[in-house]
Amino acid sequence: MNTENQSIHNSYRRLTVSDVCDMLMGVKIADIMVHLSPDPDAVGSAFALRGIMEKLGCDVRVICADEASETLGFLTQGVKISAPPRDEASLITVDVA
C-alpha cells in the first residue's frame, strides 16, 4: 500500500459514530447501494440506514444492479431496488468489501 493510500486507510479507521452521523446529516439526496444478489444483512443494513436518513429529511432510496429475493420482502417492504444511481445523489455503500 503506497503512502497516500495508507493515509486514506488510516483516516477511515479514525472515524467515530459521531463523525459518520455528522456526514450523513448533511446529505439531502442519497442512493444506498448494496452488492449483487443481496443477502439479508446487506438488505437489512441498507433499509435501516434508509429509515434513519428519511427521518433526517433526506430523499433516499436503496439500489442494486439486480433485485432482492422475494424471501427478503419482509426487509424491503415491497420496495423495488433494481435501479441505477441518480447523478445528483450521494452514493453510500453498505455491506461491501
N, CA, C and O atoms as a MOPAC input file, in Angstrom:
PM7 MOZYME 1SCF
protein

 N      0.86000 1    -1.17800 1     0.00000 1
 C      0.00000 1     0.00000 1     0.00000 1
 C      0.90100 1     1.23500 1     0.00000 1
 O      1.77900 1     1.36300 1     0.85400 1
 N      0.68300 1     2.15200 1    -0.96700 1
 C      1.52700 1     3.35000 1    -1.00900 1
 C      1.14400 1     4.31400 1     0.11300 1
 O      0.13500 1     4.12700 1     0.79300 1
 N      1.96300 1     5.34200 1     0.29200 1
 C      1.78000 1     6.27600 1     1.40900 1
 C      0.42900 1     6.98400 1     1.36300 1
 O     -0.23600 1     7.13500 1     2.38800 1
 N      0.02700 1     7.41800 1     0.16600 1
 C     -1.26000 1     8.11500 1     0.04400 1
 C     -2.42000 1     7.19500 1     0.41700 1
 O     -3.31500 1     7.59500 1     1.16100 1
 N     -2.41000 1     5.96800 1    -0.09500 1
 C     -3.47600 1     5.01700 1     0.23600 1
 C     -3.47000 1     4.67500 1     1.71600 1
 O     -4.53300 1     4.52200 1     2.31800 1
 N     -2.28400 1     4.55300 1     2.31500 1
 C     -2.18800 1     4.25500 1     3.74300 1
 C     -2.80000 1     5.38900 1     4.55500 1
 O     -3.49700 1     5.14600 1     5.53900 1
 N     -2.54000 1     6.62600 1     4.14500 1
 C     -3.09000 1     7.78400 1     4.84600 1
 C     -4.61800 1     7.78800 1     4.77900 1
 O     -5.28700 1     8.03000 1     5.78300 1
 N     -5.15900 1     7.52200 1     3.60100 1
 C     -6.61500 1     7.45000 1     3.43800 1
 C     -7.17200 1     6.31800 1     4.28500 1
 O     -8.17500 1     6.49000 1     4.97700 1
 N     -6.52300 1     5.16000 1     4.23300 1
 C     -6.95900 1     3.99900 1     5.00700 1
 C     -6.99200 1     4.33500 1     6.49800 1
 O     -7.96500 1     4.01400 1     7.18100 1
 N     -5.95100 1     4.97100 1     7.00000 1
 C     -5.88900 1     5.32200 1     8.41800 1
 C     -6.95400 1     6.33800 1     8.80200 1
 O     -7.48800 1     6.27500 1     9.90900 1
 N     -7.27500 1     7.27400 1     7.91200 1
 C     -8.28100 1     8.28000 1     8.25200 1
 C     -9.65500 1     7.64700 1     8.42700 1
 O    -10.43800 1     8.10300 1     9.26100 1
 N     -9.96300 1     6.60700 1     7.65700 1
 C    -11.24400 1     5.92800 1     7.82200 1
 C    -11.31800 1     5.22800 1     9.16900 1
 O    -12.38200 1     5.19100 1     9.78800 1
 N    -10.23400 1     4.68800 1     9.61800 1
 C    -10.21700 1     3.99300 1    10.90400 1
 C    -10.45100 1     4.95100 1    12.07000 1
 O    -10.86200 1     4.52000 1    13.14700 1
 N    -10.20000 1     6.22200 1    11.87100 1
 C    -10.35300 1     7.19500 1    12.95100 1
 C    -11.75900 1     7.78200 1    13.04400 1
 O    -12.04200 1     8.54900 1    13.96400 1
 N    -12.63300 1     7.44000 1    12.12100 1
 C    -13.99200 1     7.97400 1    12.16700 1
 C    -14.74900 1     7.40600 1    13.36200 1
 O    -14.67800 1     6.21100 1    13.65100 1
 N    -15.46000 1     8.26900 1    14.03600 1
 C    -16.31200 1     7.82900 1    15.13700 1
 C    -17.75700 1     7.78200 1    14.64800 1
 O    -18.06700 1     8.26100 1    13.55800 1
 N    -18.61300 1     7.21700 1    15.43900 1
 C    -20.03700 1     7.19600 1    15.10500 1
 C    -20.54400 1     8.63000 1    14.95900 1
 O    -21.34800 1     8.91900 1    14.07300 1
 N    -20.08400 1     9.50700 1    15.80900 1
 C    -20.48200 1    10.91400 1    15.73500 1
 C    -20.03400 1    11.54100 1    14.41200 1
 O    -20.78000 1    12.31100 1    13.80800 1
 N    -18.81700 1    11.21200 1    13.96100 1
 C    -18.32300 1    11.72100 1    12.67300 1
 C    -19.22800 1    11.26800 1    11.53100 1
 O    -19.59600 1    12.06200 1    10.66500 1
 N    -19.57700 1    10.00300 1    11.53700 1
 C    -20.42900 1     9.45700 1    10.47600 1
 C    -21.80300 1    10.12300 1    10.51300 1
 O    -22.34900 1    10.47600 1     9.46800 1
 N    -22.35700 1    10.29500 1    11.69400 1
 C    -23.66200 1    10.96200 1    11.82100 1
 C    -23.60100 1    12.38500 1    11.28300 1
 O    -24.51900 1    12.82600 1    10.59300 1
 N    -22.53000 1    13.10400 1    11.59300 1
 C    -22.37300 1    14.46900 1    11.08500 1
 C    -22.34500 1    14.48500 1     9.56500 1
 O    -22.95500 1    15.35500 1     8.94300 1
 N    -21.64200 1    13.52800 1     8.95800 1
 C    -21.57500 1    13.45500 1     7.49500 1
 C    -22.94800 1    13.16400 1     6.89900 1
 O    -23.34700 1    13.79300 1     5.91800 1
 N    -23.66200 1    12.22500 1     7.48000 1
 C    -24.96300 1    11.83400 1     6.93800 1
 C    -25.99900 1    12.93800 1     7.08400 1
 O    -26.88000 1    13.07400 1     6.23500 1
 N    -25.90500 1    13.72400 1     8.14400 1
 C    -26.88700 1    14.78600 1     8.36100 1
 C    -26.81800 1    15.85500 1     7.27900 1
 O    -27.79900 1    16.56500 1     7.05600 1
 N    -25.68900 1    15.98500 1     6.60900 1
 C    -25.55600 1    16.98100 1     5.55900 1
 C    -26.03400 1    16.51000 1     4.19600 1
 O    -26.06500 1    17.29500 1     3.24800 1
 N    -26.40300 1    15.24900 1     4.08300 1
 C    -26.81100 1    14.68000 1     2.79500 1
 C    -28.29900 1    14.94700 1     2.56000 1
 O    -29.12900 1    14.67100 1     3.42600 1
 N    -28.62400 1    15.48100 1     1.39500 1
 C    -30.02300 1    15.78100 1     1.06200 1
 C    -30.63300 1    14.76000 1     0.10500 1
 O    -31.83200 1    14.48900 1     0.16900 1
 N    -29.81000 1    14.19200 1    -0.78500 1
 C    -30.26500 1    13.18100 1    -1.74100 1
 C    -29.24700 1    12.04900 1    -1.70800 1
 O    -28.05200 1    12.28600 1    -1.88500 1
 N    -29.71000 1    10.81500 1    -1.48100 1
 C    -28.77300 1     9.69700 1    -1.37100 1
 C    -29.32900 1     8.42600 1    -1.99600 1
 O    -30.53000 1     8.15800 1    -1.96000 1
 N    -28.42400 1     7.66300 1    -2.56200 1
 C    -28.71000 1     6.30300 1    -3.00600 1
 C    -27.81700 1     5.38300 1    -2.18300 1
 O    -26.59600 1     5.54300 1    -2.16300 1
 N    -28.43100 1     4.42300 1    -1.50900 1
 C    -27.68700 1     3.44600 1    -0.71900 1
 C    -27.56700 1     2.18800 1    -1.56500 1
 O    -28.57100 1     1.56200 1    -1.90400 1
 N    -26.34400 1     1.82100 1    -1.90400 1
 C    -26.11800 1     0.70300 1    -2.81500 1
 C    -25.68400 1    -0.54800 1    -2.05600 1
 O    -24.84300 1    -0.49600 1    -1.15900 1
 N    -26.28700 1    -1.67800 1    -2.44500 1
 C    -25.89600 1    -2.97900 1    -1.89500 1
 C    -25.30700 1    -3.83700 1    -3.01100 1
 O    -25.48500 1    -3.54700 1    -4.19400 1
 N    -24.60400 1    -4.89500 1    -2.61600 1
 C    -23.94200 1    -5.76600 1    -3.58800 1
 C    -24.92900 1    -6.63300 1    -4.36200 1
 O    -26.08200 1    -6.79300 1    -3.96400 1
 N    -24.45200 1    -7.19100 1    -5.48300 1
 C    -25.26500 1    -8.10400 1    -6.29500 1
 C    -25.76700 1    -9.27300 1    -5.46200 1
 O    -25.12600 1    -9.67700 1    -4.49300 1
 N    -26.89900 1    -9.80300 1    -5.84100 1
 C    -27.53200 1   -10.91100 1    -5.10400 1
 C    -27.54000 1   -10.60400 1    -3.61100 1
 O    -26.98500 1   -11.36300 1    -2.81700 1
 N    -28.16500 1    -9.49900 1    -3.23000 1
 C    -28.09500 1    -9.06100 1    -1.83900 1
 C    -28.66200 1   -10.08400 1    -0.86400 1
 O    -29.70900 1   -10.68700 1    -1.09900 1
 N    -27.94100 1   -10.25900 1     0.23300 1
 C    -28.35200 1   -11.17400 1     1.28800 1
 C    -29.05200 1   -10.37400 1     2.39600 1
 O    -29.10200 1    -9.14500 1     2.33300 1
 N    -29.58800 1   -11.06200 1     3.40300 1
 C    -30.35100 1   -10.35500 1     4.43900 1
 C    -29.57100 1    -9.26000 1     5.16400 1
 O    -30.13900 1    -8.21400 1     5.47900 1
 N    -28.28200 1    -9.47500 1     5.43600 1
 C    -27.55300 1    -8.43000 1     6.15900 1
 C    -27.33600 1    -7.19300 1     5.29600 1
 O    -27.35100 1    -6.07600 1     5.81400 1
 N    -27.13600 1    -7.36600 1     3.99400 1
 C    -26.99000 1    -6.21200 1     3.09700 1
 C    -28.30300 1    -5.43600 1     3.00700 1
 O    -28.32200 1    -4.21300 1     3.14300 1
 N    -29.38600 1    -6.15200 1     2.77800 1
 C    -30.69600 1    -5.50700 1     2.63500 1
 C    -31.12800 1    -4.87300 1     3.95500 1
 O    -31.61700 1    -3.74300 1     3.97300 1
 N    -30.95000 1    -5.59000 1     5.04900 1
 C    -31.32700 1    -5.05500 1     6.35600 1
 C    -30.54600 1    -3.80500 1     6.71300 1
 O    -31.11500 1    -2.83300 1     7.21000 1
 N    -29.23800 1    -3.82300 1     6.46000 1
 C    -28.39700 1    -2.65200 1     6.73900 1
 C    -28.83700 1    -1.45700 1     5.90500 1
 O    -28.95500 1    -0.34200 1     6.41200 1
 N    -29.07500 1    -1.70000 1     4.62900 1
 C    -29.46100 1    -0.61700 1     3.72400 1
 C    -30.80200 1    -0.00500 1     4.12000 1
 O    -30.94700 1     1.21700 1     4.14100 1
 N    -31.77200 1    -0.84500 1     4.43000 1
 C    -33.09400 1    -0.31300 1     4.76400 1
 C    -33.12300 1     0.32000 1     6.15400 1
 O    -33.91600 1     1.23000 1     6.39700 1
 N    -32.27800 1    -0.14200 1     7.06400 1
 C    -32.17600 1     0.52000 1     8.36900 1
 C    -31.59900 1     1.92300 1     8.19400 1
 O    -32.11000 1     2.88700 1     8.76500 1
 N    -30.53200 1     2.03000 1     7.40100 1
 C    -29.93900 1     3.33900 1     7.13500 1
 C    -30.91600 1     4.23300 1     6.37600 1
 O    -30.99200 1     5.43400 1     6.63300 1
 N    -31.65400 1     3.65300 1     5.45300 1
 C    -32.67300 1     4.41200 1     4.70700 1
 C    -33.68800 1     5.02700 1     5.67400 1
 O    -34.03900 1     6.20000 1     5.54700 1
 N    -34.15200 1     4.23900 1     6.62800 1
 C    -35.12000 1     4.74400 1     7.60200 1
 C    -34.57300 1     5.89500 1     8.42600 1
 O    -35.27800 1     6.87200 1     8.68200 1
 N    -33.32100 1     5.78400 1     8.84200 1
 C    -32.68500 1     6.85800 1     9.61400 1
 C    -32.57900 1     8.12100 1     8.77400 1
 O    -32.90600 1     9.21500 1     9.23300 1
 N    -32.11800 1     7.95900 1     7.53200 1
 C    -31.92000 1     9.12300 1     6.67500 1
 C    -33.24200 1     9.77900 1     6.28300 1
 O    -33.30600 1    10.99900 1     6.13000 1
 N    -34.29100 1     8.98500 1     6.12000 1
 C    -35.61400 1     9.56500 1     5.85300 1
 C    -36.05200 1    10.43700 1     7.01900 1
 O    -36.61900 1    11.51000 1     6.81500 1
 N    -35.79200 1     9.98200 1     8.23900 1
 C    -36.16100 1    10.77200 1     9.41700 1
 C    -35.37100 1    12.08100 1     9.49000 1
 O    -35.81600 1    13.04800 1    10.10800 1
 N    -34.18400 1    12.10200 1     8.84900 1
 C    -33.37600 1    13.31900 1     8.79000 1
 C    -33.79200 1    14.22300 1     7.63100 1
 O    -33.19000 1    15.27400 1     7.41300 1
 N    -34.82700 1    13.81100 1     6.88400 1
 C    -35.33600 1    14.62000 1     5.78700 1
 C    -34.64400 1    14.39700 1     4.45300 1
 O    -34.77600 1    15.21200 1     3.53900 1
 N    -33.91800 1    13.31500 1     4.33700 1
 C    -33.18600 1    13.01600 1     3.10900 1
 C    -34.08200 1    12.29000 1     2.09800 1
 O    -34.88300 1    11.43500 1     2.47500 1
 N    -33.94300 1    12.63300 1     0.82500 1
 C    -34.57200 1    11.89600 1    -0.27200 1
 C    -33.65100 1    10.71100 1    -0.54500 1
 O    -32.60800 1    10.87100 1    -1.17900 1
 N    -34.02300 1     9.54300 1    -0.07800 1
 C    -33.11000 1     8.39700 1    -0.10600 1
 C    -33.79900 1     7.16000 1    -0.65800 1
 O    -34.99500 1     6.95300 1    -0.45500 1
 N    -33.02900 1     6.34800 1    -1.35400 1
 C    -33.54600 1     5.06700 1    -1.82700 1
 C    -32.42100 1     4.04200 1    -1.78500 1
 O    -31.24100 1     4.39500 1    -1.77800 1
 N    -32.80000 1     2.77800 1    -1.75700 1
 C    -31.85000 1     1.66100 1    -1.78900 1
 C    -31.78400 1     1.17000 1    -3.22300 1
 O    -32.81300 1     0.99600 1    -3.87500 1
 N    -30.55800 1     0.94500 1    -3.71800 1
 C    -30.39400 1     0.49600 1    -5.09600 1
 C    -29.45800 1    -0.70700 1    -5.17700 1
 O    -28.62900 1    -0.94400 1    -4.29900 1
 N    -29.62600 1    -1.45500 1    -6.26500 1
 C    -28.79100 1    -2.62000 1    -6.54100 1
 C    -28.88400 1    -2.89100 1    -8.03900 1
 O    -29.86200 1    -2.50800 1    -8.68000 1
 N    -27.87400 1    -3.54600 1    -8.59800 1
 C    -27.90200 1    -3.87900 1   -10.02400 1
 C    -28.93200 1    -4.95900 1   -10.32800 1
 O    -29.35900 1    -5.11000 1   -11.47200 1
 N    -29.32800 1    -5.70500 1    -9.31100 1
 C    -30.39100 1    -6.69400 1    -9.50200 1
 C    -31.36800 1    -6.60900 1    -8.33400 1
 O    -31.14700 1    -5.86100 1    -7.38100 1
 N    -32.42700 1    -7.36400 1    -8.41500 1
 C    -33.48700 1    -7.29800 1    -7.40700 1
 C    -33.20400 1    -8.26800 1    -6.26100 1
 O    -32.60700 1    -9.32500 1    -6.46400 1
 N    -33.63300 1    -7.90300 1    -5.07100 1
 C    -33.51200 1    -8.79000 1    -3.91300 1
 C    -34.49700 1    -9.95000 1    -4.05100 1
 O    -35.54300 1    -9.82000 1    -4.68700 1
 N    -34.15300 1   -11.06100 1    -3.45700 1
 C    -35.01800 1   -12.23600 1    -3.46100 1
 C    -36.36400 1   -11.90800 1    -2.80800 1
 O    -36.43600 1   -11.10100 1    -1.88100 1
 N    -37.41500 1   -12.53700 1    -3.30100 1
 C    -38.74800 1   -12.32800 1    -2.71600 1
 C    -38.78400 1   -12.72400 1    -1.24800 1
 O    -39.59400 1   -12.20100 1    -0.48300 1
 N    -37.91000 1   -13.64500 1    -0.84800 1
 C    -37.88000 1   -14.06600 1     0.55700 1
 C    -37.42000 1   -12.93800 1     1.47900 1
 O    -37.59100 1   -13.02100 1     2.69500 1
 N    -36.83600 1   -11.88300 1     0.90500 1
 C    -36.39600 1   -10.74300 1     1.71000 1
 C    -37.43000 1    -9.62100 1     1.72400 1
 O    -37.14500 1    -8.51100 1     2.17600 1
 N    -38.61900 1    -9.91100 1     1.23400 1
 C    -39.68000 1    -8.91300 1     1.17900 1
 C    -40.01200 1    -8.30100 1     2.52600 1
 O    -40.43000 1    -7.14600 1     2.59800 1
 N    -39.83000 1    -9.06700 1     3.59800 1
 C    -40.10700 1    -8.52700 1     4.93000 1
 C    -39.11500 1    -7.42200 1     5.28500 1
 O    -39.40600 1    -6.58600 1     6.14000 1
 N    -37.94900 1    -7.40600 1     4.64200 1
 C    -36.96700 1    -6.34700 1     4.87100 1
 C    -37.15800 1    -5.16900 1     3.92100 1
 O    -36.96300 1    -4.01500 1     4.30200 1
 N    -37.54000 1    -5.46800 1     2.68500 1
 C    -37.68800 1    -4.40700 1     1.68000 1
 C    -39.05700 1    -3.74700 1     1.71500 1
 O    -39.25100 1    -2.69000 1     1.11500 1
 N    -39.99600 1    -4.35200 1     2.40300 1
 C    -41.36400 1    -3.83600 1     2.49800 1
 C    -41.96100 1    -3.63700 1     1.10800 1
 O    -42.75200 1    -2.72200 1     0.88100 1
 N    -41.56900 1    -4.50900 1     0.18400 1
 C    -42.09200 1    -4.45900 1    -1.17200 1
 C    -41.44900 1    -3.42500 1    -2.08000 1
 O    -41.83900 1    -3.29300 1    -3.23900 1
 N    -40.46200 1    -2.68400 1    -1.56600 1
 C    -39.78900 1    -1.66100 1    -2.35900 1
 C    -38.83800 1    -2.33200 1    -3.34500 1
 O    -38.01900 1    -3.16400 1    -2.95400 1
 N    -38.94500 1    -1.97000 1    -4.62200 1
 C    -38.04200 1    -2.49400 1    -5.64600 1
 C    -36.71500 1    -1.74700 1    -5.56300 1
 O    -36.69100 1    -0.52600 1    -5.40600 1
 N    -35.60100 1    -2.49400 1    -5.67100 1
 C    -34.29500 1    -1.85900 1    -5.51300 1
 C    -33.44700 1    -1.88900 1    -6.77800 1
 O    -32.34400 1    -1.34200 1    -6.78800 1
 N    -33.93300 1    -2.51000 1    -7.83300 1
 C    -33.15300 1    -2.59900 1    -9.06700 1
 C    -33.24200 1    -1.27900 1    -9.82500 1
 O    -34.20600 1    -1.02700 1   -10.54700 1
 N    -32.22500 1    -0.44300 1    -9.65100 1
 C    -32.22700 1     0.88000 1   -10.28000 1
 C    -30.80000 1     1.40600 1   -10.35200 1
 O    -29.96400 1     1.05900 1    -9.51800 1
 N    -30.52300 1     2.24200 1   -11.34500 1
 C    -29.19600 1     2.86500 1   -11.41600 1
 C    -29.10800 1     4.03200 1   -10.42800 1
 O    -30.13700 1     4.57700 1   -10.02700 1
 N    -27.89800 1     4.41900 1   -10.03400 1
 C    -27.75700 1     5.57800 1    -9.14600 1
 C    -28.16000 1     6.87200 1    -9.85300 1
 O    -28.02700 1     7.00000 1   -11.07000 1
 N    -28.64400 1     7.81000 1    -9.07800 1
 C    -29.00500 1     9.12600 1    -9.61600 1
 C    -27.75500 1    10.01800 1    -9.64900 1
 O    -26.92800 1     9.96700 1    -8.73900 1
 N    -27.62600 1    10.82100 1   -10.68800 1
 C    -26.45800 1    11.69600 1   -10.82500 1
 C    -26.32300 1    12.67200 1    -9.66400 1
 O    -25.21100 1    12.97300 1    -9.23000 1
 N    -27.43800 1    13.16100 1    -9.16400 1
 C    -27.40500 1    14.19100 1    -8.12200 1
 C    -27.29900 1    13.61500 1    -6.70900 1
 O    -27.21200 1    14.37200 1    -5.74200 1
 N    -27.30500 1    12.30300 1    -6.58000 1
 C    -27.32200 1    11.66900 1    -5.25600 1
 C    -25.92300 1    11.37500 1    -4.73200 1
 O    -25.00800 1    11.06400 1    -5.49400 1
 N    -25.77800 1    11.48000 1    -3.42300 1
 C    -24.58600 1    10.95900 1    -2.76000 1
 C    -24.72800 1     9.44700 1    -2.74800 1
 O    -25.79400 1     8.92800 1    -2.41800 1
 N    -23.67500 1     8.74000 1    -3.10000 1
 C    -23.72000 1     7.28100 1    -3.14300 1
 C    -23.11100 1     6.72700 1    -1.86400 1
 O    -21.95700 1     7.00500 1    -1.53700 1
 N    -23.90100 1     5.93900 1    -1.14800 1
 C    -23.46700 1     5.32800 1     0.11000 1
 C    -23.52500 1     3.82000 1    -0.07900 1
 O    -24.51900 1     3.29700 1    -0.58200 1
 N    -22.47900 1     3.12300 1     0.31700 1
 C    -22.48600 1     1.66400 1     0.21100 1
 C    -22.54900 1     1.04400 1     1.59900 1
 O    -21.99500 1     1.57900 1     2.55900 1
 N    -23.22600 1    -0.07800 1     1.68900 1
 C    -23.25800 1    -0.84900 1     2.93200 1
 C    -22.96900 1    -2.31100 1     2.60000 1
 O    -23.32100 1    -2.79500 1     1.52400 1
 N    -22.33400 1    -2.99500 1     3.52300 1
 C    -22.07600 1    -4.43300 1     3.41200 1
 C    -21.31000 1    -4.79600 1     2.13800 1
 O    -21.62000 1    -5.79300 1     1.48500 1
 N    -20.32500 1    -3.99700 1     1.79300 1
 C    -19.46400 1    -4.31900 1     0.65100 1
 C    -18.02000 1    -4.36600 1     1.12900 1
 O    -17.61800 1    -3.62000 1     2.02200 1
 N    -17.25500 1    -5.25200 1     0.52000 1
 C    -15.84600 1    -5.38400 1     0.92000 1
 C    -14.96400 1    -4.52500 1     0.05700 1
 O    -13.74800 1    -4.50600 1     0.24400 1

